[in-house]
Amino acid sequence: MAATHPDRTAEIRRETAETQISVALNLDRATGTQIETGIGFLDHMLEQFAFHGRFGLQISCQGDLAVDDHHTVEDVGIALGQAIKSALGTSPVERFGSLHAPMDDALMLVAMDISGRAFLGFEATFMREMLGELSTECIREFFRALTAHSGITLHIRQEAGFNEHHLCEALFKGFGVALHRATRAVERPGVSSTKGVI
């Protein structure tokens, strides 16, 4: 009988004067998705991320949306980044994941390295100010916060497209698939680096 390994999971709670957030993440099983950030379009994008990444994900956020969406989007990115880092622990993983993610007219490149060195390269242009209740300028802020707190090197590049809903959805779907690929466990002693440390 093959050995079974426990799921890699994390629960994060983050409370500030601006937001109160809880995140539960399962990297190994799609145990269900429930997203309530108060920003409908962000909820939709995170649902796409979880579905295509095959993750279990629950996020609840109470934010100061009467001010604007920035604090909520950034802090959700922070908490999800912390959850990814916590769930991974020190287990050896594939480390690299990439995908050209299409959606109709849109084509987004998403490539990552779970390196312990946070970096975001973001080359995508949104002409609309808003997608639903989500400020398009906050899309970069979400991924900046996530990479800073997960220790992931992430490159995002718009290859083609004009419909901004499609561009954003291709990005979040691609991020989910790339993260799934990068976080698959591998059978090797120690961490996924010739340095012996990440």
Residue pairs with C-beta under 8 A, 6 or more apart in sequence:
5 185
7 26
7 27
7 28
7 29
8 26
8 27
8 28
8 87
8 88
8 89
8 91
8 183
8 185
9 24
9 25
9 26
9 27
9 28
9 56
9 87
10 23
10 24
10 25
10 82
10 83
10 84
10 85
10 86
10 87
11 22
11 23
11 24
11 25
11 83
12 21
12 22
12 23
12 25
12 79
12 80
12 82
12 83
12 86
13 21
13 22
13 23
14 20
14 21
14 22
14 23
14 75
14 78
14 79
14 82
15 21
16 71
16 75
18 63
18 64
18 67
18 71
18 75
19 61
19 62
19 63
19 64
19 71
19 72
19 75
19 76
20 61
20 62
20 63
21 59
21 60
21 61
21 62
21 63
21 75
21 76
21 79
22 58
22 59
22 60
22 61
22 79
23 57
23 58
23 59
23 76
23 79
23 80
23 82
23 83
24 56
24 57
24 58
24 59
24 83
25 55
25 56
25 57
25 80
25 83
25 84
25 87
26 55
26 56
26 57
26 87
27 55
27 84
27 87
27 88
27 183
29 54
29 56
30 50
30 51
30 54
30 55
30 56
31 56
32 56
32 58
33 47
33 50
33 51
33 56
33 57
33 58
34 57
34 58
34 59
34 60
35 42
35 43
35 46
35 47
35 50
35 57
35 58
35 59
36 43
36 59
36 60
36 61
37 43
37 46
37 59
37 60
37 61
37 63
37 72
37 73
37 76
38 61
38 62
38 63
38 65
38 72
39 65
39 69
39 72
39 73
39 132
39 133
39 134
40 132
40 133
41 131
41 132
41 133
41 134
41 168
42 69
42 72
42 73
42 76
42 133
42 134
42 142
44 132
44 169
45 134
45 168
45 169
45 172
46 57
46 59
46 76
46 172
48 169
48 172
48 173
48 176
49 55
49 57
49 172
49 173
49 175
49 176
49 179
50 56
50 57
50 176
51 176
52 173
52 176
52 177
52 180
53 175
53 176
53 177
53 179
53 180
54 176
54 180
55 176
55 179
55 180
59 76
59 79
59 80
61 72
61 75
61 76
63 69
63 71
63 72
63 75
64 71
64 72
65 72
65 133
68 135
69 133
69 134
69 135
69 138
70 135
70 138
70 141
73 134
73 135
73 138
73 141
73 142
74 138
74 141
74 142
74 144
74 145
75 145
76 142
77 141
77 142
77 143
77 144
77 145
77 146
77 149
78 145
78 146
78 148
78 149
79 149
80 146
80 150
81 145
81 146
81 147
81 148
81 149
81 150
81 152
82 149
82 150
84 146
84 150
84 152
84 179
84 183
85 149
85 150
85 151
88 114
88 183
90 191
90 198
91 185
92 185
92 186
92 187
92 188
92 189
92 190
92 191
92 192
93 114
93 182
93 183
93 184
93 185
93 186
93 192
94 181
94 182
94 183
94 184
94 186
94 192
95 113
95 114
95 115
95 182
95 192
95 193
96 111
96 112
96 113
96 114
96 181
96 182
97 111
97 112
97 177
97 178
97 179
97 180
97 181
97 182
97 183
98 109
98 110
98 111
98 112
98 178
98 181
99 109
99 110
99 111
99 174
99 177
99 178
99 181
100 107
100 108
100 109
100 159
100 174
101 107
101 108
101 109
101 110
101 170
101 171
101 173
101 174
101 177
102 170
103 161
103 166
103 167
103 169
103 170
103 173
104 163
104 166
105 160
105 161
105 162
105 163
105 166
106 158
106 160
106 161
106 162
106 163
106 166
106 167
106 169
106 170
107 158
107 159
107 160
107 161
107 170
108 124
108 156
108 157
108 158
108 159
108 161
108 167
108 170
108 171
108 174
109 155
109 156
109 157
109 158
109 159
109 174
110 154
110 155
110 156
110 171
110 174
110 175
110 177
110 178
111 154
111 155
111 178
112 152
112 153
112 154
112 155
112 178
112 179
112 182
113 152
113 153
113 182
114 150
114 151
114 152
114 182
114 183
114 192
114 198
115 151
115 152
115 153
115 198
116 151
116 198
117 151
117 153
118 147
118 148
118 149
118 150
118 151
118 152
118 153
119 147
119 153
119 154
120 140
120 143
120 144
120 147
120 148
120 154
120 155
120 156
121 154
121 155
121 156
121 157
122 140
122 143
122 144
122 156
123 156
123 157
123 158
124 139
124 140
124 156
124 157
124 158
124 167
124 171
125 158
126 136
126 137
126 139
126 164
126 167
126 168
127 164
128 136
128 164
129 135
129 136
129 137
130 136
131 164
131 165
131 168
136 164
136 168
139 168
139 171
143 154
143 156
143 175
146 152
146 154
147 153
147 154
151 198
154 175
156 171
156 175
158 167
161 167
161 170
186 192
190 196
191 197
191 198
192 198
